[in-house]
Amino acid sequence: MTMLTRPLGNTGPQVSALGLGCMGMSALYGEADRTESIATIHAALEAGVTLLDTGDFYAMGHNEMLIGEALRTAPAARREQALISVKFGALRGPDGSWSGYDGRPAAVKNFAAYSLQRLGVDHIDVYRIARLDPDVPIEETVGAIAELVEEGYVRHIGLSEVGAGTIRRAAATAPVSDLQIEYSLISRGIEDEILPTTRELGIGITAYGVLSRGLISGHFTADRQLGAGDFRAMSPRFQGDNLRHNLNLVEALRKIAEQKGVSVAQIAIAWVLSRGEDIVPLVGARRRDRLTEALGALDVTLEPADLAAIEEAIPAGAAAGERYPAAQMAHLES
């Protein structure tokens, strides 16, 4: 397998065709093994993955420190190829509670200072506020990141989970390389307005949730017990009749995958890869075996007949339930 590269928008760097989302190694999906997490990051780098994605609020800095340790212990050549994308702005309490987002310019620079220290790097490759702060104009937040670019602490400006209007305002303030947003077979909301806007402006997409938090990985079962700290225990798509409906969609996808001799996860990731050269899927593998499976998607070619069959099995809007609980959906722009 040869790791392909894709541009992260017109102003961003070339990155691997798949990126590694590291959140699950620290938070929200149950216990993770630190040794295995670091080994998975090392394996990703060895396979040619260059883009590592994190957030400063993932387990209150734990994830950044984990990545920092993985980079320190990686071979120099692999460490130097790594490009780090960081989300900031989420406000957390000591008990793990969430209390909003802070996009004030002073806060932006404060968050960056801590991230640089935890990661053990002298710059962040892509920096973005995790969700729009409704009390701070996006121009002010992006302007602060632009100042960090001028000072050499950040290389590229990103956005996360914002709508077309905010994207245009941000891009008019400073060059924006990338929008990070959920996109998968069962989360296709960006296709109506957001994706046309990013393409018009030359902004790339890093797509998270390409396996919908494991829901369409082919490995999730209806009888799986989720711990209290697992986000999916509160996610509408994993509840009751919604879960049963969504797993029926997975079984329809499994039939197509089996006909091609690939796994459900691989065909789901390959579908996102097929959406365009400007889209880089983030895979949330926490173990080396799951990483190996995900990387296998790069060898899957979806022919027009395959894409038509997938569309028939899982048309846009087919999923049951919102992708976040109502309180979190309120923070998202459409």
VOPAGU-2260 file (C-alpha; in pm, 1 decimal, decimal comma):
REM VOPAGU-2260
SITE   aa  ch    i         X         Y         Z
SITE  MET   A    0       0,0       0,0       0,0
SITE  THR   A    1     128,8     343,7     -93,5
SITE  MET   A    2       6,2     632,5     119,6
SITE  LEU   A    3    -141,5     893,2    -111,7
SITE  THR   A    4    -141,7    1264,8     -35,8
SITE  ARG   A    5    -404,2    1534,6     -74,9
SITE  PRO   A    6    -389,0    1913,5     -45,3
SITE  LEU   A    7    -542,6    2065,6     265,3
SITE  GLY   A    8    -714,7    2338,1      67,5
SITE  ASN   A    9    -544,7    2595,1    -154,0
SITE  THR   A   10    -342,8    2745,0     131,8
SITE  GLY   A   11    -265,4    2436,2     337,9
SITE  PRO   A   12      -1,0    2164,2     322,1
SITE  GLN   A   13      -6,5    1832,5     142,4
SITE  VAL   A   14    -117,5    1568,2     390,2
SITE  SER   A   15    -173,0    1194,5     387,2
SITE  ALA   A   16    -498,6    1079,6     228,9
SITE  LEU   A   17    -608,2     959,1     571,9
SITE  GLY   A   18    -546,6    1138,0     900,6
SITE  LEU   A   19    -549,0     994,3    1251,9
SITE  GLY   A   20    -801,5    1140,1    1495,1
SITE  CYS   A   21    -656,9    1078,9    1840,3
SITE  MET   A   22    -946,2    1185,1    2064,7
SITE  GLY   A   23   -1060,4     832,2    2150,0
SITE  MET   A   24    -718,0     755,0    2294,2
SITE  SER   A   25    -799,1     987,7    2583,5
SITE  ALA   A   26   -1170,4    1049,7    2617,5
SITE  LEU   A   27   -1535,6     983,1    2537,4
SITE  TYR   A   28   -1517,3     621,4    2414,4
SITE  GLY   A   29   -1427,8     428,2    2727,5
SITE  GLU   A   30   -1092,6     318,6    2860,2
SITE  ALA   A   31    -794,5     322,8    2624,9
SITE  ASP   A   32    -455,1     163,0    2670,5
SITE  ARG   A   33    -179,0     426,2    2674,3
SITE  THR   A   34      90,6     191,9    2549,6
SITE  GLU   A   35    -127,2      69,5    2263,6
SITE  SER   A   36    -232,4     425,7    2180,4
SITE  ILE   A   37     128,9     536,9    2142,8
SITE  ALA   A   38     208,5     224,9    1942,4
SITE  THR   A   39     -86,3     306,2    1714,1
SITE  ILE   A   40      41,0     660,5    1654,3
SITE  HIS   A   41     386,3     519,9    1578,0
SITE  ALA   A   42     233,3     263,9    1338,6
SITE  ALA   A   43      36,2     538,4    1165,0
SITE  LEU   A   44     348,5     749,1    1114,8
SITE  GLU   A   45     537,8     444,1     989,9
SITE  ALA   A   46     259,9     375,5     737,6
SITE  GLY   A   47     288,0     728,1     600,4
SITE  VAL   A   48       7,1     901,0     789,1
SITE  THR   A   49     114,4    1260,2     841,5
SITE  LEU   A   50    -192,5    1431,2     988,8
SITE  LEU   A   51    -258,9    1388,9    1362,4
SITE  ASP   A   52    -572,3    1556,1    1497,5
SITE  THR   A   53    -640,6    1650,6    1859,0
SITE  GLY   A   54    -808,5    1907,5    2080,9
SITE  ASP   A   55    -664,6    2081,8    2384,1
SITE  PHE   A   56    -978,9    1990,0    2579,0
SITE  TYR   A   57    -965,9    1615,6    2507,8
SITE  ALA   A   58    -939,4    1487,2    2865,9
SITE  MET   A   59    -813,8    1833,8    2964,2
SITE  GLY   A   60    -479,1    1818,2    2786,2
SITE  HIS   A   61    -421,2    1444,9    2820,1
SITE  ASN   A   62    -448,9    1385,0    2446,1
SITE  GLU   A   63    -196,1    1653,6    2358,2
SITE  MET   A   64      50,3    1513,4    2611,6
SITE  LEU   A   65      -6,8    1164,3    2470,2
SITE  ILE   A   66      74,3    1285,2    2119,0
SITE  GLY   A   67     374,3    1473,0    2255,3
SITE  GLU   A   68     506,7    1153,8    2410,8
SITE  ALA   A   69     443,0     958,3    2091,4
SITE  LEU   A   70     634,9    1215,3    1887,9
SITE  ARG   A   71     927,6    1225,4    2132,3
SITE  THR   A   72     963,3     847,3    2115,0
SITE  ALA   A   73     916,8     815,9    1737,7
SITE  PRO   A   74    1213,3     796,9    1498,0
SITE  ALA   A   75    1328,5    1145,1    1399,7
SITE  ALA   A   76    1225,8    1106,4    1035,8
SITE  ARG   A   77     873,1    1004,0    1134,1
SITE  ARG   A   78     846,5    1278,1    1394,9
SITE  GLU   A   79     942,6    1542,1    1140,9
SITE  GLN   A   80     673,5    1431,5     893,8
SITE  ALA   A   81     393,0    1472,9    1148,6
SITE  LEU   A   82     150,1    1761,8    1099,2
SITE  ILE   A   83     -61,6    1844,2    1403,2
SITE  SER   A   84    -412,9    1985,5    1389,4
SITE  VAL   A   85    -543,4    2128,9    1717,6
SITE  LYS   A   86    -892,1    2242,5    1816,8
SITE  PHE   A   87    -925,0    2487,6    2103,7
SITE  GLY   A   88   -1183,2    2695,2    2283,7
SITE  ALA   A   89   -1396,3    2445,1    2476,0
SITE  LEU   A   90   -1436,7    2533,0    2841,9
SITE  ARG   A   91   -1427,9    2241,1    3086,4
SITE  GLY   A   92   -1477,2    2199,4    3459,4
SITE  PRO   A   93   -1271,2    1981,5    3698,8
SITE  ASP   A   94   -1555,9    1729,7    3690,5
SITE  GLY   A   95   -1535,1    1706,4    3311,2
SITE  SER   A   96   -1838,9    1928,4    3253,3
SITE  TRP   A   97   -1873,1    2155,3    2949,8
SITE  SER   A   98   -1952,1    2524,5    2987,9
SITE  GLY   A   99   -1926,0    2680,5    2644,2
SITE  TYR   A  100   -1655,5    2813,7    2413,3
SITE  ASP   A  101   -1413,5    3105,4    2432,9
SITE  GLY   A  102   -1298,7    3265,2    2108,7
SITE  ARG   A  103   -1165,6    3594,6    2244,8
SITE  PRO   A  104    -827,2    3688,6    2095,6
SITE  ALA   A  105    -652,7    3682,4    2433,6
SITE  ALA   A  106    -797,1    3338,2    2502,2
SITE  VAL   A  107    -686,8    3211,1    2159,6
SITE  LYS   A  108    -325,3    3296,5    2236,1
SITE  ASN   A  109    -350,9    3158,3    2588,5
SITE  PHE   A  110    -484,7    2825,2    2460,8
SITE  ALA   A  111    -206,6    2809,6    2201,1
SITE  ALA   A  112      64,6    2867,5    2459,8
SITE  TYR   A  113     -50,1    2569,2    2663,6
SITE  SER   A  114     -89,4    2346,6    2358,1
SITE  LEU   A  115     262,4    2417,5    2238,0
SITE  GLN   A  116     397,4    2320,3    2578,1
SITE  ARG   A  117     192,6    2000,5    2611,2
SITE  LEU   A  118     272,6    1887,1    2257,7
SITE  GLY   A  119     640,4    1972,6    2292,5
SITE  VAL   A  120     651,4    2154,1    1958,1
SITE  ASP   A  121     742,6    2505,8    1847,3
SITE  HIS   A  122     444,4    2544,1    1614,7
SITE  ILE   A  123      98,7    2401,0    1545,1
SITE  ASP   A  124      30,3    2311,8    1183,4
SITE  VAL   A  125    -346,6    2378,0    1176,3
SITE  TYR   A  126    -523,1    2568,3    1455,2
SITE  ARG   A  127    -899,2    2609,1    1484,7
SITE  ILE   A  128   -1169,1    2691,4    1736,6
SITE  ALA   A  129   -1371,5    2376,2    1804,5
SITE  ARG   A  130   -1709,7    2548,9    1791,2
SITE  LEU   A  131   -1812,6    2904,6    1717,4
SITE  ASP   A  132   -1821,0    3132,6    2021,8
SITE  PRO   A  133   -2157,9    3307,7    1980,8
SITE  ASP   A  134   -2033,2    3609,1    2178,6
SITE  VAL   A  135   -1721,2    3674,8    1969,6
SITE  PRO   A  136   -1725,8    3758,9    1597,9
SITE  ILE   A  137   -1542,4    3494,7    1396,0
SITE  GLU   A  138   -1333,1    3775,2    1247,2
SITE  GLU   A  139   -1178,6    3840,9    1588,5
SITE  THR   A  140   -1104,2    3474,6    1656,4
SITE  VAL   A  141    -955,1    3412,1    1312,6
SITE  GLY   A  142    -766,8    3741,2    1332,9
SITE  ALA   A  143    -596,8    3620,6    1651,0
SITE  ILE   A  144    -495,9    3295,4    1482,2
SITE  ALA   A  145    -362,6    3500,0    1189,8
SITE  GLU   A  146    -141,6    3688,7    1433,9
SITE  LEU   A  147      -9,6    3356,0    1563,5
SITE  VAL   A  148      69,1    3264,5    1202,7
SITE  GLU   A  149     263,5    3588,2    1160,5
SITE  GLU   A  150     454,3    3514,3    1481,0
SITE  GLY   A  151     542,4    3160,5    1366,0
SITE  TYR   A  152     345,0    2970,2    1630,5
SITE  VAL   A  153      80,9    2846,6    1383,4
SITE  ARG   A  154     121,6    2751,1    1018,0
SITE  HIS   A  155    -237,3    2736,0     890,2
SITE  ILE   A  156    -582,2    2854,6     997,4
SITE  GLY   A  157    -867,4    2607,3    1024,5
SITE  LEU   A  158   -1235,2    2610,7    1113,7
SITE  SER   A  159   -1458,3    2351,4    1277,4
SITE  GLU   A  160   -1831,2    2279,1    1256,8
SITE  VAL   A  161   -1942,5    2615,4    1118,1
SITE  GLY   A  162   -2188,9    2705,9     844,9
SITE  ALA   A  163   -2144,1    2863,2     504,1
SITE  GLY   A  164   -2191,0    3221,9     621,4
SITE  THR   A  165   -1928,0    3192,4     893,7
SITE  ILE   A  166   -1688,8    3024,1     650,7
SITE  ARG   A  167   -1718,5    3319,6     412,9
SITE  ARG   A  168   -1661,9    3574,5     690,5
SITE  ALA   A  169   -1359,7    3385,8     821,1
SITE  ALA   A  170   -1207,5    3350,0     474,2
SITE  ALA   A  171   -1252,8    3722,3     412,8
SITE  THR   A  172   -1047,6    3790,1     726,3
SITE  ALA   A  173    -748,2    3564,4     659,4
SITE  PRO   A  174    -658,5    3262,3     442,9
SITE  VAL   A  175    -838,1    2953,5     575,2
SITE  SER   A  176    -691,9    2617,9     473,8
SITE  ASP   A  177    -939,1    2370,6     612,1
SITE  LEU   A  178   -1279,2    2305,6     768,4
SITE  GLN   A  179   -1311,4    2012,0    1003,3
SITE  ILE   A  180   -1665,1    1875,1    1011,7
SITE  GLU   A  181   -1849,0    1547,1    1047,0
SITE  TYR   A  182   -1905,4    1367,4     718,0
SITE  SER   A  183   -1996,1    1006,1     656,6
SITE  LEU   A  184   -2247,8     789,3     478,6
SITE  ILE   A  185   -2501,8     871,0     749,4
SITE  SER   A  186   -2395,4    1233,2     815,5
SITE  ARG   A  187   -2420,0    1415,2     483,3
SITE  GLY   A  188   -2548,7    1754,7     586,8
SITE  ILE   A  189   -2247,7    1938,4     444,0
SITE  GLU   A  190   -2342,9    1847,0      87,5
SITE  ASP   A  191   -2615,9    2110,9      54,1
SITE  GLU   A  192   -2439,1    2441,3     130,4
SITE  ILE   A  193   -2114,5    2389,0     322,1
SITE  LEU   A  194   -1923,6    2172,9      73,0
SITE  PRO   A  195   -2011,3    2394,8    -225,8
SITE  THR   A  196   -1890,6    2695,9     -24,5
SITE  THR   A  197   -1557,2    2541,3      74,7
SITE  ARG   A  198   -1498,2    2434,1    -285,0
SITE  GLU   A  199   -1575,2    2779,1    -414,9
SITE  LEU   A  200   -1326,3    2929,2    -167,7
SITE  GLY   A  201   -1055,6    2662,9    -204,8
SITE  ILE   A  202   -1088,5    2536,7     152,2
SITE  GLY   A  203   -1022,3    2169,2     222,5
SITE  ILE   A  204   -1227,9    1937,2     443,3
SITE  THR   A  205   -1099,7    1710,8     717,2
SITE  ALA   A  206   -1391,0    1477,1     775,7
SITE  TYR   A  207   -1429,6    1333,6    1122,3
SITE  GLY   A  208   -1680,2    1068,5    1225,9
SITE  VAL   A  209   -1635,0     879,0     899,4
SITE  LEU   A  210   -1741,3     561,4    1081,3
SITE  SER   A  211   -1996,4     751,6    1291,5
SITE  ARG   A  212   -1818,7     671,0    1618,5
SITE  GLY   A  213   -1803,6     304,2    1530,4
SITE  LEU   A  214   -2172,0     278,2    1441,5
SITE  ILE   A  215   -2102,3     197,7    1075,8
SITE  SER   A  216   -1770,7      22,3    1134,3
SITE  GLY   A  217   -1925,1    -322,0    1108,2
SITE  HIS   A  218   -1803,4    -402,8    1458,6
SITE  PHE   A  219   -2078,0    -244,4    1669,6
SITE  THR   A  220   -2358,5    -472,8    1793,0
SITE  ALA   A  221   -2698,0    -399,5    1943,6
SITE  ASP   A  222   -2612,1    -575,2    2269,6
SITE  ARG   A  223   -2288,7    -388,2    2332,9
SITE  GLN   A  224   -2269,7    -238,1    2681,5
SITE  LEU   A  225   -2139,5     118,3    2695,4
SITE  GLY   A  226   -1978,0     267,2    3004,1
SITE  ALA   A  227   -2103,2     583,2    3173,2
SITE  GLY   A  228   -1814,7     785,1    3030,0
SITE  ASP   A  229   -1879,0     670,6    2673,9
SITE  PHE   A  230   -2028,8     945,8    2458,7
SITE  ARG   A  231   -2230,4     690,3    2266,0
SITE  ALA   A  232   -2434,7     608,4    2574,4
SITE  MET   A  233   -2596,5     952,4    2529,2
SITE  SER   A  234   -2585,5     974,8    2148,7
SITE  PRO   A  235   -2931,8     961,3    1988,2
SITE  ARG   A  236   -2814,0     734,8    1707,4
SITE  PHE   A  237   -2713,0     465,6    1957,4
SITE  GLN   A  238   -3044,7     454,1    2142,0
SITE  GLY   A  239   -3327,1     198,8    2117,8
SITE  ASP   A  240   -3513,8     192,0    1789,2
SITE  ASN   A  241   -3265,9     438,9    1637,3
SITE  LEU   A  242   -2982,1     194,1    1696,1
SITE  ARG   A  243   -3174,3     -98,1    1550,1
SITE  HIS   A  244   -3263,8     105,3    1242,2
SITE  ASN   A  245   -2905,7     223,5    1192,6
SITE  LEU   A  246   -2759,1    -123,8    1234,3
SITE  ASN   A  247   -2997,1    -244,8     962,6
SITE  LEU   A  248   -2834,3      12,8     734,7
SITE  VAL   A  249   -2496,1    -132,2     829,0
SITE  GLU   A  250   -2611,0    -480,7     732,6
SITE  ALA   A  251   -2717,4    -351,0     392,6
SITE  LEU   A  252   -2371,1    -198,5     353,5
SITE  ARG   A  253   -2210,0    -523,4     468,7
SITE  LYS   A  254   -2361,1    -709,5     172,2
SITE  ILE   A  255   -2197,5    -465,1     -68,2
SITE  ALA   A  256   -1865,4    -484,8     115,6
SITE  GLU   A  257   -1866,8    -863,9     109,3
SITE  GLN   A  258   -1925,2    -864,8    -264,7
SITE  LYS   A  259   -1607,8    -657,1    -302,6
SITE  GLY   A  260   -1413,3    -865,1     -51,4
SITE  VAL   A  261   -1356,2    -575,5     187,5
SITE  SER   A  262   -1476,2    -486,8     536,1
SITE  VAL   A  263   -1766,3    -259,2     622,9
SITE  ALA   A  264   -1528,0      -3,7     772,3
SITE  GLN   A  265   -1313,3      -4,1     460,1
SITE  ILE   A  266   -1602,9      56,6     223,5
SITE  ALA   A  267   -1740,8     332,6     449,5
SITE  ILE   A  268   -1403,7     509,4     456,7
SITE  ALA   A  269   -1353,8     453,0      83,3
SITE  TRP   A  270   -1689,3     620,4      20,5
SITE  VAL   A  271   -1569,7     936,4     198,0
SITE  LEU   A  272   -1241,3     921,0       4,5
SITE  SER   A  273   -1442,8     902,7    -317,7
SITE  ARG   A  274   -1621,7    1230,3    -245,7
SITE  GLY   A  275   -1330,9    1441,8    -368,5
SITE  GLU   A  276    -959,3    1513,4    -353,3
SITE  ASP   A  277   -1031,8    1803,6    -117,8
SITE  ILE   A  278   -1163,0    1572,4     156,4
SITE  VAL   A  279    -927,7    1399,5     402,7
SITE  PRO   A  280   -1099,6    1143,5     626,3
SITE  LEU   A  281    -987,7    1121,9     988,5
SITE  VAL   A  282    -993,9     767,8    1125,4
SITE  GLY   A  283   -1033,0     728,8    1499,8
SITE  ALA   A  284    -838,9     405,2    1540,8
SITE  ARG   A  285    -723,3     343,0    1897,6
SITE  ARG   A  286    -552,1      12,7    1822,4
SITE  ARG   A  287    -308,0    -104,2    1559,2
SITE  ASP   A  288    -542,8    -367,1    1418,7
SITE  ARG   A  289    -815,9    -109,0    1363,8
SITE  LEU   A  290    -560,8     123,7    1205,0
SITE  THR   A  291    -450,3    -150,7     966,2
SITE  GLU   A  292    -811,4    -212,5     867,9
SITE  ALA   A  293    -871,9     158,9     807,7
SITE  LEU   A  294    -559,7     197,2     595,1
SITE  GLY   A  295    -688,3     -85,9     377,9
SITE  ALA   A  296    -955,1     156,5     253,6
SITE  LEU   A  297    -685,9     322,7      42,7
SITE  ASP   A  298    -675,4       9,3    -173,3
SITE  VAL   A  299   -1052,5       3,7    -230,1
SITE  THR   A  300   -1172,4     140,0    -563,7
SITE  LEU   A  301   -1542,3     214,8    -580,0
SITE  GLU   A  302   -1678,1     183,5    -931,6
SITE  PRO   A  303   -1991,8     372,1   -1042,5
SITE  ALA   A  304   -2197,6      56,5    -984,4
SITE  ASP   A  305   -2061,6      29,5    -630,0
SITE  LEU   A  306   -2146,2     390,4    -554,3
SITE  ALA   A  307   -2497,0     344,1    -692,3
SITE  ALA   A  308   -2548,9      36,0    -476,3
SITE  ILE   A  309   -2425,0     220,3    -167,8
SITE  GLU   A  310   -2654,1     513,3    -241,9
SITE  GLU   A  311   -2950,3     279,8    -274,3
SITE  ALA   A  312   -2863,1     100,9      51,1
SITE  ILE   A  313   -2795,4     418,7     251,1
SITE  PRO   A  314   -2945,4     724,8      84,4
SITE  ALA   A  315   -2882,5    1071,2     226,6
SITE  GLY   A  316   -3085,9    1124,2     541,4
SITE  ALA   A  317   -3132,5     752,1     606,7
SITE  ALA   A  318   -2996,2     755,1     963,5
SITE  ALA   A  319   -3228,7     764,5    1262,9
SITE  GLY   A  320   -3144,7    1017,8    1534,1
SITE  GLU   A  321   -2933,1    1333,0    1544,6
SITE  ARG   A  322   -2556,1    1301,3    1554,0
SITE  TYR   A  323   -2531,5    1478,3    1893,1
SITE  PRO   A  324   -2763,6    1520,1    2192,4
SITE  ALA   A  325   -2984,9    1829,6    2170,9
SITE  ALA   A  326   -2765,5    2044,4    2399,4
SITE  GLN   A  327   -2462,0    1989,0    2177,4
SITE  MET   A  328   -2653,8    2030,8    1853,4
SITE  ALA   A  329   -2733,3    2382,9    1972,0
SITE  HIS   A  330   -2362,4    2471,4    1932,9
SITE  LEU   A  331   -2347,3    2359,9    1568,4
SITE  GLU   A  332   -2410,2    2572,7    1261,7
SITE  SER   A  333   -2578,4    2426,2     957,0
